[in-house]
Amino acid sequence: MKDLIDKFVCVRLVKANRLDLTLFQFDYDLTFAVFFMNADKTIYGRYGTRSSVEEASKDMSMAGLAKSMSAALYLHERYPDIRKLLVGKQPAVTKYATPNDYPSLQGKFNKQLDYAGAVTKSCLHCHQVLDAQRQVYRDAGQAIPDKVLFPHPSPTVLGLGFDPETRATVATVADGSPAKLSGFQPGDELLTLDGQAILSVADIQWVLHHTQPVAELPARVRRDKQSVRLRIKLPEGWRRKSDIAWRVSSWPLRQMVTGGIVFQQATEEQRRELGIDAGGLALVIKHLGLYGPHGAAKRAGFQKGDVIIAYDGREDHMSRSELLTYGAQNTRPGQKVDVTVLRAGKRLNFQLPMQK
């Protein structure tokens, strides 16, 4: 690994207070992200992914990073002849050049960290960029768009699982998924997607992040030492298959639409005891915030252990992610939403205030 690292000029950014958002665009809910760049700032690829709170690094490995680094060197040796494979990897136009330019973050963080005092409080966390993106829409009384709610979707929305010990080798293909229908097989090494060179799962997520609501993506894989071309058809609503409940940036969404409630799905046993079938809403309140906007649900009368069975007139099954999405797109600050819970066998009705 050291011999490989010695071929790079390594730069570590330890704060995001004035991060150049016109260049460093990635999944801001990550705790670790890598950019492979040319000295002229052309981006070869990205590395770093996440899909869990408890297991933050389960989708990454040193072996996988090393393979991605080797692939970046391969592109670098052929640059600029392979420039066409890199066009889609470059940063998109953004309205805000730094986090400090977002209305909800202006003036809240100094340019430098307070190393002599409260260094943690003085550091803008990357996920706050996502928070600020969503806040723009909430403050304007607008529905938060799917692309902003579901950033950098996991390849699982395609039905693909990747081996973290590799650069981008398919480990699993879900039955009935877009990937399965397009002909993907376990063991396929994904080389390009939508014309972009793929160095890692993060590169796949970058492509998906910028993909239209309905799309067909060309792909090229290496299979049994041969190059195979495939096409993945993405149906309407594909992005919503993402689970956003694990994301740190989902906390402000909970403030907005649940008043600080943390849910967990009711188990099959709990559903049987409550008489709620698989098609009904059953979200158990695991935790309630106590203070400020995150204490709104507690002040409204909700209690830990309550089971939410209706939200704004909806009694159909919703996951934690789906309820947050519904609230972010169908409620507005100042509105009060009717919520029904089961508590000790009784149905109780509350009004939950929607917040900014």
Contacts in CASP RR format, 6 or more apart in sequence:
PFRMAT RR
TARGET T0000
AUTHOR 0000-0000-0000
METHOD contacts of the structure
MODEL  1
MKDLIDKFVCVRLVKANRLDLTLFQFDYDLTFAVFFMNADKTIYGRYGTR
SSVEEASKDMSMAGLAKSMSAALYLHERYPDIRKLLVGKQPAVTKYATPN
DYPSLQGKFNKQLDYAGAVTKSCLHCHQVLDAQRQVYRDAGQAIPDKVLF
PHPSPTVLGLGFDPETRATVATVADGSPAKLSGFQPGDELLTLDGQAILS
VADIQWVLHHTQPVAELPARVRRDKQSVRLRIKLPEGWRRKSDIAWRVSS
WPLRQMVTGGIVFQQATEEQRRELGIDAGGLALVIKHLGLYGPHGAAKRA
GFQKGDVIIAYDGREDHMSRSELLTYGAQNTRPGQKVDVTVLRAGKRLNF
QLPMQK
1 62 0 8 1.000
1 66 0 8 1.000
4 66 0 8 1.000
4 69 0 8 1.000
4 70 0 8 1.000
4 73 0 8 1.000
5 69 0 8 1.000
7 73 0 8 1.000
8 69 0 8 1.000
13 19 0 8 1.000
13 24 0 8 1.000
14 113 0 8 1.000
15 113 0 8 1.000
15 123 0 8 1.000
15 124 0 8 1.000
16 99 0 8 1.000
16 123 0 8 1.000
16 124 0 8 1.000
16 125 0 8 1.000
16 126 0 8 1.000
16 128 0 8 1.000
16 129 0 8 1.000
17 99 0 8 1.000
17 100 0 8 1.000
17 109 0 8 1.000
17 110 0 8 1.000
17 111 0 8 1.000
17 112 0 8 1.000
17 113 0 8 1.000
17 122 0 8 1.000
17 123 0 8 1.000
17 124 0 8 1.000
18 98 0 8 1.000
18 99 0 8 1.000
18 100 0 8 1.000
18 111 0 8 1.000
19 98 0 8 1.000
19 99 0 8 1.000
19 124 0 8 1.000
19 126 0 8 1.000
19 129 0 8 1.000
20 97 0 8 1.000
20 98 0 8 1.000
21 94 0 8 1.000
21 96 0 8 1.000
21 97 0 8 1.000
21 98 0 8 1.000
21 99 0 8 1.000
21 129 0 8 1.000
22 91 0 8 1.000
22 94 0 8 1.000
22 97 0 8 1.000
23 41 0 8 1.000
23 91 0 8 1.000
24 35 0 8 1.000
24 91 0 8 1.000
25 91 0 8 1.000
25 92 0 8 1.000
25 94 0 8 1.000
26 33 0 8 1.000
26 35 0 8 1.000
26 46 0 8 1.000
26 152 0 8 1.000
26 202 0 8 1.000
26 206 0 8 1.000
27 33 0 8 1.000
27 48 0 8 1.000
27 49 0 8 1.000
27 50 0 8 1.000
27 151 0 8 1.000
27 152 0 8 1.000
27 202 0 8 1.000
27 205 0 8 1.000
27 209 0 8 1.000
28 126 0 8 1.000
28 127 0 8 1.000
28 128 0 8 1.000
28 129 0 8 1.000
28 130 0 8 1.000
28 151 0 8 1.000
28 249 0 8 1.000
29 50 0 8 1.000
29 126 0 8 1.000
29 127 0 8 1.000
29 130 0 8 1.000
29 151 0 8 1.000
29 247 0 8 1.000
29 248 0 8 1.000
29 249 0 8 1.000
30 48 0 8 1.000
30 49 0 8 1.000
30 50 0 8 1.000
30 126 0 8 1.000
31 50 0 8 1.000
31 56 0 8 1.000
32 48 0 8 1.000
32 57 0 8 1.000
32 60 0 8 1.000
33 46 0 8 1.000
33 47 0 8 1.000
33 48 0 8 1.000
33 126 0 8 1.000
33 202 0 8 1.000
34 46 0 8 1.000
34 47 0 8 1.000
34 48 0 8 1.000
34 65 0 8 1.000
34 68 0 8 1.000
35 43 0 8 1.000
35 45 0 8 1.000
35 46 0 8 1.000
36 43 0 8 1.000
36 44 0 8 1.000
36 45 0 8 1.000
36 46 0 8 1.000
36 47 0 8 1.000
36 68 0 8 1.000
36 69 0 8 1.000
36 72 0 8 1.000
36 75 0 8 1.000
36 199 0 8 1.000
37 43 0 8 1.000
37 44 0 8 1.000
38 44 0 8 1.000
38 76 0 8 1.000
38 79 0 8 1.000
42 79 0 8 1.000
42 83 0 8 1.000
42 86 0 8 1.000
42 90 0 8 1.000
43 86 0 8 1.000
43 89 0 8 1.000
43 90 0 8 1.000
43 91 0 8 1.000
44 72 0 8 1.000
44 75 0 8 1.000
44 76 0 8 1.000
44 79 0 8 1.000
44 86 0 8 1.000
44 89 0 8 1.000
44 197 0 8 1.000
44 199 0 8 1.000
45 68 0 8 1.000
45 72 0 8 1.000
45 89 0 8 1.000
45 197 0 8 1.000
45 199 0 8 1.000
45 200 0 8 1.000
45 202 0 8 1.000
45 203 0 8 1.000
45 206 0 8 1.000
46 89 0 8 1.000
46 199 0 8 1.000
46 200 0 8 1.000
46 202 0 8 1.000
46 203 0 8 1.000
46 206 0 8 1.000
47 60 0 8 1.000
47 65 0 8 1.000
47 68 0 8 1.000
47 69 0 8 1.000
47 199 0 8 1.000
47 200 0 8 1.000
47 202 0 8 1.000
48 59 0 8 1.000
48 60 0 8 1.000
48 200 0 8 1.000
48 201 0 8 1.000
48 202 0 8 1.000
49 59 0 8 1.000
49 60 0 8 1.000
49 154 0 8 1.000
49 200 0 8 1.000
49 201 0 8 1.000
49 202 0 8 1.000
49 205 0 8 1.000
50 56 0 8 1.000
50 57 0 8 1.000
50 59 0 8 1.000
50 246 0 8 1.000
51 58 0 8 1.000
51 59 0 8 1.000
51 154 0 8 1.000
51 156 0 8 1.000
51 243 0 8 1.000
51 246 0 8 1.000
52 58 0 8 1.000
52 59 0 8 1.000
52 246 0 8 1.000
53 246 0 8 1.000
58 164 0 8 1.000
59 162 0 8 1.000
59 164 0 8 1.000
59 201 0 8 1.000
60 164 0 8 1.000
61 164 0 8 1.000
61 165 0 8 1.000
63 165 0 8 1.000
63 166 0 8 1.000
64 164 0 8 1.000
64 165 0 8 1.000
64 166 0 8 1.000
64 167 0 8 1.000
64 200 0 8 1.000
67 166 0 8 1.000
67 167 0 8 1.000
68 167 0 8 1.000
68 199 0 8 1.000
68 200 0 8 1.000
70 167 0 8 1.000
71 167 0 8 1.000
71 197 0 8 1.000
71 199 0 8 1.000
72 199 0 8 1.000
75 82 0 8 1.000
75 85 0 8 1.000
75 86 0 8 1.000
75 197 0 8 1.000
75 199 0 8 1.000
79 86 0 8 1.000
82 197 0 8 1.000
85 192 0 8 1.000
85 195 0 8 1.000
85 196 0 8 1.000
85 197 0 8 1.000
86 196 0 8 1.000
86 197 0 8 1.000
87 196 0 8 1.000
88 194 0 8 1.000
88 195 0 8 1.000
88 196 0 8 1.000
88 210 0 8 1.000
89 196 0 8 1.000
89 197 0 8 1.000
89 203 0 8 1.000
89 206 0 8 1.000
92 210 0 8 1.000
96 102 0 8 1.000
96 132 0 8 1.000
99 105 0 8 1.000
99 109 0 8 1.000
99 124 0 8 1.000
99 128 0 8 1.000
99 129 0 8 1.000
99 132 0 8 1.000
100 106 0 8 1.000
100 107 0 8 1.000
100 108 0 8 1.000
100 109 0 8 1.000
102 129 0 8 1.000
102 132 0 8 1.000
102 133 0 8 1.000
102 135 0 8 1.000
102 136 0 8 1.000
103 132 0 8 1.000
103 135 0 8 1.000
103 136 0 8 1.000
103 139 0 8 1.000
104 131 0 8 1.000
104 132 0 8 1.000
104 135 0 8 1.000
104 136 0 8 1.000
104 139 0 8 1.000
105 124 0 8 1.000
105 128 0 8 1.000
105 132 0 8 1.000
108 124 0 8 1.000
109 122 0 8 1.000
109 123 0 8 1.000
109 124 0 8 1.000
110 122 0 8 1.000
113 119 0 8 1.000
113 122 0 8 1.000
113 123 0 8 1.000
114 121 0 8 1.000
114 122 0 8 1.000
125 248 0 8 1.000
127 247 0 8 1.000
127 248 0 8 1.000
127 249 0 8 1.000
130 148 0 8 1.000
130 151 0 8 1.000
130 247 0 8 1.000
130 249 0 8 1.000
131 249 0 8 1.000
131 252 0 8 1.000
133 148 0 8 1.000
134 144 0 8 1.000
134 148 0 8 1.000
134 149 0 8 1.000
134 249 0 8 1.000
134 252 0 8 1.000
134 253 0 8 1.000
134 328 0 8 1.000
135 252 0 8 1.000
135 356 0 8 1.000
137 143 0 8 1.000
137 144 0 8 1.000
137 145 0 8 1.000
137 148 0 8 1.000
138 144 0 8 1.000
138 256 0 8 1.000
138 328 0 8 1.000
138 333 0 8 1.000
138 356 0 8 1.000
139 356 0 8 1.000
141 332 0 8 1.000
141 333 0 8 1.000
143 328 0 8 1.000
143 329 0 8 1.000
143 330 0 8 1.000
144 328 0 8 1.000
144 329 0 8 1.000
146 213 0 8 1.000
146 237 0 8 1.000
146 239 0 8 1.000
146 240 0 8 1.000
147 209 0 8 1.000
147 239 0 8 1.000
149 244 0 8 1.000
149 325 0 8 1.000
149 328 0 8 1.000
149 329 0 8 1.000
150 239 0 8 1.000
150 240 0 8 1.000
150 242 0 8 1.000
150 244 0 8 1.000
150 325 0 8 1.000
151 209 0 8 1.000
152 202 0 8 1.000
152 205 0 8 1.000
152 206 0 8 1.000
152 208 0 8 1.000
152 209 0 8 1.000
153 205 0 8 1.000
153 208 0 8 1.000
153 209 0 8 1.000
153 239 0 8 1.000
153 241 0 8 1.000
153 242 0 8 1.000
154 205 0 8 1.000
154 242 0 8 1.000
154 243 0 8 1.000
155 161 0 8 1.000
155 162 0 8 1.000
155 201 0 8 1.000
155 204 0 8 1.000
155 205 0 8 1.000
155 208 0 8 1.000
156 174 0 8 1.000
156 241 0 8 1.000
157 208 0 8 1.000
157 238 0 8 1.000
157 239 0 8 1.000
157 241 0 8 1.000
157 242 0 8 1.000
158 177 0 8 1.000
158 178 0 8 1.000
158 179 0 8 1.000
158 208 0 8 1.000
158 232 0 8 1.000
158 234 0 8 1.000
158 238 0 8 1.000
159 172 0 8 1.000
159 173 0 8 1.000
159 174 0 8 1.000
159 177 0 8 1.000
159 178 0 8 1.000
159 179 0 8 1.000
159 180 0 8 1.000
160 170 0 8 1.000
160 172 0 8 1.000
160 173 0 8 1.000
160 174 0 8 1.000
160 177 0 8 1.000
160 179 0 8 1.000
160 184 0 8 1.000
160 204 0 8 1.000
161 170 0 8 1.000
161 171 0 8 1.000
161 172 0 8 1.000
161 173 0 8 1.000
162 168 0 8 1.000
162 169 0 8 1.000
162 170 0 8 1.000
162 171 0 8 1.000
162 190 0 8 1.000
162 201 0 8 1.000
162 204 0 8 1.000
163 169 0 8 1.000
163 170 0 8 1.000
163 171 0 8 1.000
164 201 0 8 1.000
166 189 0 8 1.000
167 189 0 8 1.000
167 198 0 8 1.000
167 199 0 8 1.000
167 200 0 8 1.000
168 189 0 8 1.000
168 190 0 8 1.000
168 198 0 8 1.000
168 199 0 8 1.000
168 200 0 8 1.000
168 201 0 8 1.000
168 203 0 8 1.000
168 204 0 8 1.000
169 187 0 8 1.000
169 188 0 8 1.000
169 189 0 8 1.000
169 190 0 8 1.000
170 179 0 8 1.000
170 184 0 8 1.000
170 185 0 8 1.000
170 186 0 8 1.000
170 187 0 8 1.000
170 188 0 8 1.000
170 189 0 8 1.000
170 190 0 8 1.000
170 221 0 8 1.000
171 186 0 8 1.000
171 187 0 8 1.000
172 186 0 8 1.000
173 179 0 8 1.000
173 180 0 8 1.000
173 184 0 8 1.000
173 185 0 8 1.000
173 186 0 8 1.000
174 180 0 8 1.000
178 232 0 8 1.000
178 233 0 8 1.000
178 234 0 8 1.000
178 235 0 8 1.000
178 238 0 8 1.000
179 232 0 8 1.000
181 233 0 8 1.000
182 219 0 8 1.000
182 230 0 8 1.000
182 231 0 8 1.000
182 232 0 8 1.000
182 233 0 8 1.000
183 230 0 8 1.000
184 219 0 8 1.000
184 221 0 8 1.000
184 230 0 8 1.000
184 232 0 8 1.000
185 223 0 8 1.000
187 223 0 8 1.000
188 221 0 8 1.000
188 222 0 8 1.000
188 223 0 8 1.000
188 228 0 8 1.000
189 221 0 8 1.000
189 222 0 8 1.000
189 223 0 8 1.000
190 198 0 8 1.000
190 204 0 8 1.000
190 219 0 8 1.000
190 220 0 8 1.000
190 221 0 8 1.000
191 197 0 8 1.000
191 198 0 8 1.000
191 220 0 8 1.000
191 221 0 8 1.000
191 222 0 8 1.000
191 227 0 8 1.000
192 198 0 8 1.000
192 218 0 8 1.000
192 219 0 8 1.000
192 220 0 8 1.000
193 203 0 8 1.000
193 204 0 8 1.000
193 207 0 8 1.000
193 217 0 8 1.000
193 218 0 8 1.000
193 219 0 8 1.000
194 207 0 8 1.000
194 211 0 8 1.000
194 217 0 8 1.000
194 218 0 8 1.000
194 219 0 8 1.000
195 218 0 8 1.000
196 203 0 8 1.000
196 206 0 8 1.000
196 207 0 8 1.000
197 203 0 8 1.000
198 204 0 8 1.000
198 207 0 8 1.000
207 217 0 8 1.000
208 239 0 8 1.000
211 217 0 8 1.000
211 234 0 8 1.000
213 236 0 8 1.000
213 237 0 8 1.000
213 238 0 8 1.000
213 239 0 8 1.000
214 234 0 8 1.000
214 235 0 8 1.000
214 236 0 8 1.000
215 233 0 8 1.000
215 234 0 8 1.000
216 231 0 8 1.000
216 232 0 8 1.000
216 233 0 8 1.000
216 234 0 8 1.000
217 231 0 8 1.000
217 232 0 8 1.000
217 234 0 8 1.000
218 229 0 8 1.000
218 230 0 8 1.000
218 231 0 8 1.000
219 229 0 8 1.000
219 230 0 8 1.000
219 231 0 8 1.000
219 232 0 8 1.000
220 227 0 8 1.000
220 228 0 8 1.000
220 229 0 8 1.000
220 230 0 8 1.000
221 227 0 8 1.000
221 228 0 8 1.000
221 230 0 8 1.000
222 228 0 8 1.000
240 322 0 8 1.000
240 325 0 8 1.000
242 321 0 8 1.000
243 319 0 8 1.000
243 321 0 8 1.000
244 250 0 8 1.000
244 253 0 8 1.000
244 321 0 8 1.000
244 324 0 8 1.000
244 325 0 8 1.000
245 263 0 8 1.000
245 319 0 8 1.000
245 320 0 8 1.000
245 321 0 8 1.000
245 324 0 8 1.000
250 324 0 8 1.000
253 324 0 8 1.000
253 328 0 8 1.000
254 260 0 8 1.000
254 261 0 8 1.000
254 262 0 8 1.000
254 294 0 8 1.000
254 324 0 8 1.000
255 293 0 8 1.000
255 294 0 8 1.000
255 296 0 8 1.000
255 355 0 8 1.000
256 327 0 8 1.000
256 328 0 8 1.000
256 331 0 8 1.000
256 333 0 8 1.000
256 354 0 8 1.000
256 355 0 8 1.000
256 356 0 8 1.000
257 323 0 8 1.000
257 324 0 8 1.000
257 326 0 8 1.000
257 327 0 8 1.000
257 328 0 8 1.000
257 331 0 8 1.000
257 337 0 8 1.000
257 354 0 8 1.000
258 297 0 8 1.000
258 323 0 8 1.000
258 324 0 8 1.000
258 352 0 8 1.000
259 289 0 8 1.000
259 293 0 8 1.000
259 294 0 8 1.000
259 295 0 8 1.000
259 296 0 8 1.000
259 297 0 8 1.000
259 300 0 8 1.000
259 352 0 8 1.000
259 353 0 8 1.000
259 355 0 8 1.000
260 288 0 8 1.000
260 289 0 8 1.000
260 293 0 8 1.000
260 294 0 8 1.000
260 295 0 8 1.000
260 296 0 8 1.000
260 297 0 8 1.000
261 285 0 8 1.000
261 287 0 8 1.000
261 288 0 8 1.000
261 289 0 8 1.000
261 297 0 8 1.000
261 302 0 8 1.000
262 285 0 8 1.000
262 286 0 8 1.000
262 287 0 8 1.000
262 288 0 8 1.000
262 289 0 8 1.000
263 283 0 8 1.000
263 284 0 8 1.000
263 285 0 8 1.000
263 286 0 8 1.000
263 308 0 8 1.000
263 320 0 8 1.000
263 323 0 8 1.000
264 283 0 8 1.000
264 284 0 8 1.000
264 286 0 8 1.000
264 320 0 8 1.000
265 282 0 8 1.000
265 283 0 8 1.000
265 284 0 8 1.000
265 319 0 8 1.000
265 320 0 8 1.000
266 274 0 8 1.000
266 276 0 8 1.000
266 282 0 8 1.000
266 283 0 8 1.000
266 284 0 8 1.000
266 307 0 8 1.000
270 282 0 8 1.000
270 284 0 8 1.000
270 307 0 8 1.000
271 277 0 8 1.000
271 278 0 8 1.000
271 282 0 8 1.000
274 282 0 8 1.000
274 307 0 8 1.000
274 342 0 8 1.000
274 345 0 8 1.000
276 282 0 8 1.000
276 307 0 8 1.000
276 309 0 8 1.000
278 317 0 8 1.000
279 316 0 8 1.000
279 317 0 8 1.000
280 309 0 8 1.000
280 315 0 8 1.000
280 316 0 8 1.000
280 317 0 8 1.000
281 308 0 8 1.000
281 309 0 8 1.000
281 310 0 8 1.000
281 311 0 8 1.000
281 314 0 8 1.000
281 315 0 8 1.000
281 316 0 8 1.000
281 317 0 8 1.000
281 318 0 8 1.000
282 307 0 8 1.000
282 308 0 8 1.000
282 309 0 8 1.000
282 317 0 8 1.000
283 307 0 8 1.000
283 308 0 8 1.000
283 318 0 8 1.000
283 320 0 8 1.000
283 323 0 8 1.000
284 305 0 8 1.000
284 306 0 8 1.000
284 307 0 8 1.000
284 308 0 8 1.000
285 302 0 8 1.000
285 303 0 8 1.000
285 304 0 8 1.000
285 305 0 8 1.000
285 306 0 8 1.000
285 307 0 8 1.000
285 308 0 8 1.000
285 341 0 8 1.000
286 304 0 8 1.000
286 305 0 8 1.000
287 304 0 8 1.000
288 295 0 8 1.000
288 297 0 8 1.000
288 298 0 8 1.000
288 302 0 8 1.000
288 303 0 8 1.000
288 304 0 8 1.000
289 295 0 8 1.000
289 297 0 8 1.000
289 298 0 8 1.000
290 298 0 8 1.000
293 355 0 8 1.000
293 356 0 8 1.000
296 352 0 8 1.000
296 353 0 8 1.000
296 355 0 8 1.000
297 352 0 8 1.000
300 350 0 8 1.000
300 351 0 8 1.000
300 352 0 8 1.000
300 353 0 8 1.000
301 350 0 8 1.000
302 339 0 8 1.000
302 341 0 8 1.000
302 350 0 8 1.000
302 352 0 8 1.000
303 343 0 8 1.000
305 343 0 8 1.000
306 341 0 8 1.000
306 342 0 8 1.000
306 343 0 8 1.000
306 348 0 8 1.000
307 341 0 8 1.000
307 342 0 8 1.000
307 343 0 8 1.000
308 339 0 8 1.000
308 340 0 8 1.000
308 341 0 8 1.000
309 315 0 8 1.000
309 340 0 8 1.000
309 341 0 8 1.000
309 342 0 8 1.000
309 347 0 8 1.000
310 338 0 8 1.000
310 339 0 8 1.000
310 340 0 8 1.000
311 318 0 8 1.000
311 323 0 8 1.000
311 326 0 8 1.000
311 337 0 8 1.000
311 339 0 8 1.000
312 326 0 8 1.000
312 327 0 8 1.000
312 330 0 8 1.000
312 331 0 8 1.000
312 337 0 8 1.000
312 338 0 8 1.000
312 339 0 8 1.000
313 338 0 8 1.000
314 326 0 8 1.000
318 326 0 8 1.000
327 337 0 8 1.000
327 354 0 8 1.000
331 337 0 8 1.000
331 354 0 8 1.000
332 354 0 8 1.000
333 354 0 8 1.000
333 355 0 8 1.000
333 356 0 8 1.000
334 353 0 8 1.000
334 354 0 8 1.000
334 355 0 8 1.000
335 353 0 8 1.000
335 354 0 8 1.000
336 351 0 8 1.000
336 352 0 8 1.000
336 353 0 8 1.000
336 354 0 8 1.000
337 351 0 8 1.000
337 352 0 8 1.000
337 354 0 8 1.000
338 349 0 8 1.000
338 350 0 8 1.000
338 351 0 8 1.000
338 352 0 8 1.000
339 349 0 8 1.000
339 350 0 8 1.000
339 351 0 8 1.000
339 352 0 8 1.000
340 347 0 8 1.000
340 348 0 8 1.000
340 349 0 8 1.000
340 350 0 8 1.000
341 347 0 8 1.000
341 348 0 8 1.000
341 350 0 8 1.000
342 348 0 8 1.000
END
